[in-house]
Amino acid sequence: MKKIISYTLSQFLLISILLSLFLVLSCTQEKAQEPIYDSGGEILSGTNKGHNYRFGSEAAAKLALDFSTAFVNKNYAFLSKENFKDTMFFYPEKGLERLEFDIATAVEIIKSMHEPYDSITRSVYDVIPVVPSYDEGLTVVMFPFTETRYKKDGSEEKYHFFERHYIREGKITGVRKWSREE
């Protein structure tokens, strides 16, 4: 009789453990995950209001960052027909109107931008390429960065920028820039 009670007790204990394990596992639900969307965001104003975006290519992101690096390194050879359309636009950060020019003029403008400085450095925070639903042939690459300008007189200027590079057919067609002083 003692053996039967001992045997029944161990069966009861085993069944209790298995039942507890079953209850714990069945009550534990996986955390509901957000669905992954192919597109998102929304254009809130202007002629393309209501359209959205999908992620663009890493190649477009790299092209925009390579231009940023070429700018600070005074690599004017980067401004070529390989990387840019024949004409491009630029919206300066100080709220000026849209400017349009060819590659040779762009080189001269960038040289004049460097004139007061010994050097310029940039620290890019992140880069996001997106393709707007209203134009599948366009990629807009956005990235914020901090720029330090080292003047020839030894002083420094520090700015925070946000740029949007417009890329079509693997070439930069324009840049729009916003800034704030530190």
C-alpha positions as CSV (number, residue, x, y, z in Angstrom):
1,M,0.0,0.0,0.0
2,K,2.9,2.3,0.8
3,K,4.3,1.7,-2.6
4,I,1.0,2.5,-4.3
5,I,0.7,5.8,-2.4
6,S,4.3,6.7,-3.3
7,Y,3.8,5.7,-6.9
8,T,0.5,7.7,-7.1
9,L,2.1,10.7,-5.4
10,S,4.9,10.8,-7.9
11,Q,2.4,10.4,-10.8
12,F,0.4,13.2,-9.3
13,L,3.5,15.4,-8.9
14,L,4.5,14.7,-12.5
15,I,1.0,15.4,-13.8
16,S,0.9,18.6,-11.8
17,I,4.2,19.8,-13.2
18,L,3.1,19.0,-16.8
19,L,-0.2,20.7,-16.3
20,S,1.4,23.8,-14.8
21,L,3.9,23.9,-17.7
22,F,1.0,23.6,-20.2
23,L,-0.9,26.4,-18.5
24,V,2.1,28.7,-18.4
25,L,2.8,28.0,-22.1
26,S,-0.7,28.4,-23.2
27,C,-1.2,31.6,-21.3
28,T,1.9,33.2,-22.6
29,Q,1.0,35.0,-25.8
30,E,3.5,36.3,-28.2
31,K,3.7,40.1,-28.3
32,A,1.7,41.4,-31.2
33,Q,4.1,42.8,-33.7
34,E,3.4,45.8,-35.9
35,P,3.0,44.8,-39.5
36,I,5.8,45.8,-41.8
37,Y,4.5,48.1,-44.5
38,D,5.8,48.5,-48.1
39,S,4.9,52.2,-48.0
40,G,4.1,54.8,-45.4
41,G,4.1,58.4,-44.4
42,E,2.0,61.0,-46.2
43,I,2.6,64.2,-48.1
44,L,0.5,66.7,-46.2
45,S,0.4,69.7,-48.5
46,G,1.1,70.9,-52.0
47,T,0.2,69.4,-55.4
48,N,1.2,65.9,-54.2
49,K,-0.9,65.9,-51.1
50,G,-2.1,62.5,-50.0
51,H,0.7,60.5,-51.6
52,N,3.1,58.4,-49.6
53,Y,6.6,56.9,-49.7
54,R,8.4,53.6,-49.9
55,F,12.1,53.0,-49.1
56,G,14.6,53.8,-51.8
57,S,17.8,52.2,-52.7
58,E,21.1,52.1,-50.7
59,A,22.8,53.2,-53.9
60,A,20.9,56.5,-53.9
61,A,21.7,57.0,-50.2
62,K,25.4,56.3,-50.9
63,L,25.4,58.8,-53.9
64,A,24.0,61.6,-51.6
65,L,26.5,60.8,-48.9
66,D,29.4,60.6,-51.4
67,F,28.5,64.1,-52.6
68,S,28.4,65.4,-49.0
69,T,31.9,63.9,-48.5
70,A,33.1,65.3,-51.8
71,F,31.9,68.8,-50.7
72,V,33.8,68.8,-47.5
73,N,36.9,67.4,-49.1
74,K,36.8,69.9,-52.0
75,N,36.7,67.0,-54.5
76,Y,35.4,69.0,-57.4
77,A,35.9,66.1,-59.8
78,F,32.9,64.4,-58.1
79,L,30.7,67.0,-59.8
80,S,30.6,65.3,-63.1
81,K,28.1,63.9,-65.7
82,E,28.6,60.5,-64.0
83,N,27.0,61.8,-60.7
84,F,24.9,64.8,-61.8
85,K,22.3,65.7,-64.5
86,D,23.4,68.4,-66.9
87,T,21.5,71.0,-64.9
88,M,20.6,70.9,-61.2
89,F,18.7,73.0,-58.7
90,F,19.7,74.2,-55.2
91,Y,17.6,75.7,-52.5
92,P,20.0,77.5,-50.1
93,E,19.5,77.2,-46.4
94,K,18.8,80.8,-45.8
95,G,15.4,80.8,-47.4
96,L,16.5,82.0,-50.8
97,E,14.7,81.1,-54.0
98,R,15.5,78.1,-56.1
99,L,18.7,78.4,-58.1
100,E,19.4,76.4,-61.3
101,F,22.8,75.9,-62.9
102,D,25.0,73.6,-64.8
103,I,27.9,71.5,-63.4
104,A,30.6,74.0,-64.1
105,T,28.7,76.7,-62.3
106,A,28.1,74.3,-59.4
107,V,31.8,73.8,-59.1
108,E,32.4,77.6,-58.9
109,I,29.6,78.1,-56.3
110,I,31.1,75.3,-54.1
111,K,34.5,76.9,-54.4
112,S,33.1,80.2,-53.3
113,M,31.4,78.5,-50.4
114,H,34.8,77.2,-49.2
115,E,36.6,80.5,-49.7
116,P,36.3,81.9,-46.1
117,Y,37.3,78.5,-44.5
118,D,40.4,76.4,-44.0
119,S,38.3,73.3,-43.7
120,I,34.8,72.0,-43.1
121,T,33.8,68.8,-41.4
122,R,30.5,67.0,-41.2
123,S,29.0,64.4,-38.9
124,V,26.0,62.8,-40.5
125,Y,23.4,61.4,-38.1
126,D,21.5,59.0,-40.4
127,V,20.4,58.7,-44.0
128,I,16.9,57.8,-45.4
129,P,16.2,57.2,-49.1
130,V,12.5,57.3,-50.1
131,V,10.6,57.1,-53.3
132,P,7.4,59.2,-53.5
133,S,4.3,57.4,-54.8
134,Y,3.6,60.2,-57.2
135,D,7.0,59.7,-59.1
136,E,8.5,56.2,-59.0
137,G,11.6,57.5,-61.0
138,L,12.6,59.9,-58.2
139,T,14.4,59.1,-55.0
140,V,14.7,61.7,-52.2
141,V,17.6,61.1,-49.9
142,M,17.3,62.9,-46.5
143,F,19.9,63.3,-43.9
144,P,20.6,65.6,-40.9
145,F,24.2,66.5,-40.0
146,T,26.3,68.8,-37.9
147,E,28.8,70.9,-39.8
148,T,31.8,72.7,-38.3
149,R,33.5,75.3,-40.4
150,Y,37.0,76.3,-39.5
151,K,37.6,79.9,-40.6
152,K,40.9,81.2,-41.8
153,D,41.1,83.6,-38.9
154,G,41.1,80.6,-36.5
155,S,37.4,80.9,-35.4
156,E,34.8,78.2,-35.8
157,E,31.2,78.1,-36.9
158,K,28.9,75.2,-36.1
159,Y,25.6,74.5,-37.8
160,H,23.0,71.8,-37.8
161,F,21.7,71.0,-41.3
162,F,19.0,68.9,-42.9
163,E,19.4,68.1,-46.6
164,R,17.2,66.5,-49.2
165,H,19.0,65.2,-52.3
166,Y,16.9,64.5,-55.4
167,I,18.1,61.6,-57.5
168,R,16.8,60.5,-60.8
169,E,18.3,57.8,-63.0
170,G,21.2,57.4,-60.6
171,K,22.2,61.1,-60.8
172,I,21.7,64.0,-58.5
173,T,19.2,66.6,-59.9
174,G,19.1,68.9,-56.9
175,V,19.6,69.7,-53.2
176,R,17.3,71.4,-50.7
177,K,18.9,72.6,-47.5
178,W,17.7,73.8,-44.1
179,S,19.9,75.0,-41.2
180,R,20.1,76.4,-37.7
181,E,23.1,77.9,-36.0
182,E,24.3,76.3,-32.8
